[in-house]
């Protein structure tokens, strides 16, 4: 939820800097530190997956942001590139970085891994398909990650079970939206 709120609402009102990403990574990290109470948030330019880890290849990979609150490990790639939406190769490179860490430290799989690709611009269709195929949560303006959609569906179902009336078209749309 932090990712979606930041990219959809907060980033639109923040001052930009002269860096290539206009301060997107730094501002997002600051928002995580300030608003994710109890979470550990990695330092800028994290090279050890937030835990002093090495890779199977021996090559360290920069991960933009790593967040941790037992049992969840958020591994985030952030992009703010006007006119260049995240595409398949961006997603595959991100996945390969994660896989390289996992190959040397398979115990990471005991955590709930939340690989997330956060972009200020909509995804290219190949990038979106790669995210879905590799289990990466894509987040962009107007693109909610799957856990939020699931949460919203559960909230809607609870309200319907509590007797809140819906029009037949809204009820049909809800039935189409979710799956038991």
C-alpha positions in Angstrom: 0.0 0.0 0.0 2.9 2.3 0.8 4.2 1.9 -2.8 0.8 2.6 -4.4 0.0 5.6 -2.2 3.5 7.1 -2.8 3.5 6.8 -6.6 -0.2 7.8 -7.1 -0.6 10.6 -4.6 2.5 11.7 -2.8 5.1 11.8 -5.6 2.9 14.2 -7.6 3.3 16.9 -5.0 7.0 16.5 -4.1 9.8 18.8 -5.2 12.1 17.3 -7.8 15.9 17.5 -7.8 18.6 17.4 -10.5 19.4 13.7 -10.3 18.4 11.5 -13.3 15.4 10.1 -11.4 14.5 13.6 -10.0 14.9 12.3 -6.4 12.3 9.5 -6.8 14.4 6.8 -5.0 15.5 9.1 -2.2 12.0 10.5 -1.6 10.4 7.0 -1.6 13.0 5.7 0.8 12.4 8.7 3.1 8.6 8.0 3.0 9.3 4.3 3.9 11.5 5.3 6.9 8.9 7.9 8.0 5.7 5.9 7.5 6.5 2.2 7.8 6.6 2.0 11.6 8.6 -1.0 12.8 10.0 -1.8 9.4 13.7 -1.9 8.6 14.5 0.1 5.5 17.8 -0.4 3.6 20.4 2.3 3.0 20.7 4.0 -0.4 22.5 1.9 -3.0 22.0 -1.3 -1.1 24.4 -4.0 -2.4 23.8 -6.9 0.1 20.0 -7.3 0.0 19.7 -5.4 3.3 21.3 -8.2 5.2 25.0 -8.4 4.4 24.3 -11.2 1.9 26.4 -12.3 -1.1 25.3 -13.7 -4.4 25.9 -17.1 -6.0 27.7 -15.4 -8.9 29.9 -13.3 -6.6 28.7 -10.1 -8.2 26.8 -7.8 -5.9 23.7 -6.2 -7.3 22.2 -2.8 -6.3 18.7 -3.1 -5.0 16.9 0.2 -4.8 15.0 -0.4 -1.6 14.8 -3.4 0.7 12.2 -3.4 3.5 11.9 -6.0 6.3 9.3 -6.7 8.9 9.1 -10.3 10.0 8.1 -12.4 8.0 8.0 -10.0 5.0 10.9 -9.0 2.9 10.1 -6.3 0.4 12.6 -6.1 -2.5 11.9 -3.0 -4.6 13.1 -1.7 -8.0 12.1 1.9 -8.6 11.9 3.7 -12.0 11.1 7.3 -12.9 11.8 7.5 -16.6 9.6 9.7 -18.8 8.9 8.3 -22.2 10.5 4.9 -21.3 8.0 2.7 -19.5 9.3 -0.4 -17.7 9.6 -3.2 -20.2 10.3 -6.9 -20.2 14.1 -6.6 -20.0 13.9 -4.2 -16.9 11.8 -6.8 -15.1 14.0 -9.8 -16.1 17.2 -8.0 -14.9 15.4 -7.2 -11.5 14.3 -10.8 -11.2 17.9 -12.1 -12.0 19.3 -9.9 -9.2 16.9 -11.5 -6.7 17.5 -15.0 -8.0 21.3 -14.6 -7.7 20.9 -13.8 -4.0 18.4 -16.7 -3.5 20.7 -19.2 -5.1 23.4 -18.6 -2.5 20.9 -18.1 0.4 17.8 -20.3 -0.2 16.8 -19.7 3.4 15.4 -16.4 2.2 12.5 -18.3 0.9 11.3 -18.8 4.5 10.3 -15.2 4.4 7.3 -13.8 2.6 9.1 -12.3 -0.4 7.4 -9.2 -1.9 9.4 -8.3 -5.1 7.9 -5.1 -6.3 8.6 -3.0 -9.4 7.5 0.6 -8.7 7.3 3.0 -11.7 6.0 6.6 -12.0 4.9 5.8 -15.6 2.6 3.0 -16.9 4.3 -0.3 -17.8 4.9 -1.5 -21.3 2.7 -4.6 -22.0 5.7 -6.8 -22.2 6.9 -5.5 -18.8 3.6 -6.1 -17.2 3.4 -9.6 -18.6 6.9 -10.3 -17.3 5.9 -9.1 -13.8 2.9 -11.4 -13.8 4.9 -14.3 -15.1 7.7 -13.9 -12.6 5.6 -13.1 -9.5 6.7 -9.5 -9.2 4.2 -6.9 -8.0 3.9 -4.1 -10.6 2.9 -0.7 -9.1 2.3 2.4 -11.2 -0.2 5.2 -11.2 -3.6 3.6 -11.6 -2.1 0.1 -11.3 -2.6 -1.5 -7.9 -0.6 -4.5 -6.9 -2.3 -7.8 -6.5 -2.2 -7.9 -2.6 -4.2 -4.6 -2.5 -6.8 -5.9 -5.0 -7.2 -9.0 -2.8 -7.5 -6.8 0.3 -10.1 -4.7 -1.4 -12.1 -7.7 -2.6 -12.2 -9.1 1.0 -13.4 -5.7 2.4 -16.1 -5.6 -0.3 -17.2 -9.1 0.5 -17.4 -8.4 4.3 -19.6 -5.3 3.6 -21.8 -7.4 1.3 -22.1 -10.1 4.0 -23.0 -7.4 6.5 -26.0 -6.6 4.4 -25.0 -3.4 2.6 -27.2 -3.2 -0.5 -25.7 -3.2 -3.9 -27.3 -2.6 -7.3 -27.5 -5.7 -9.4 -24.9 -4.3 -11.8 -22.4 -3.7 -8.9 -23.1 -7.2 -7.5 -22.4 -8.7 -11.0 -19.2 -6.6 -11.3 -18.0 -7.8 -7.9 -18.8 -11.5 -8.8 -16.8 -11.0 -12.0 -13.9 -9.3 -10.1 -13.3 -11.9 -7.5 -12.9 -15.6 -7.2 -13.4 -17.7 -4.1 
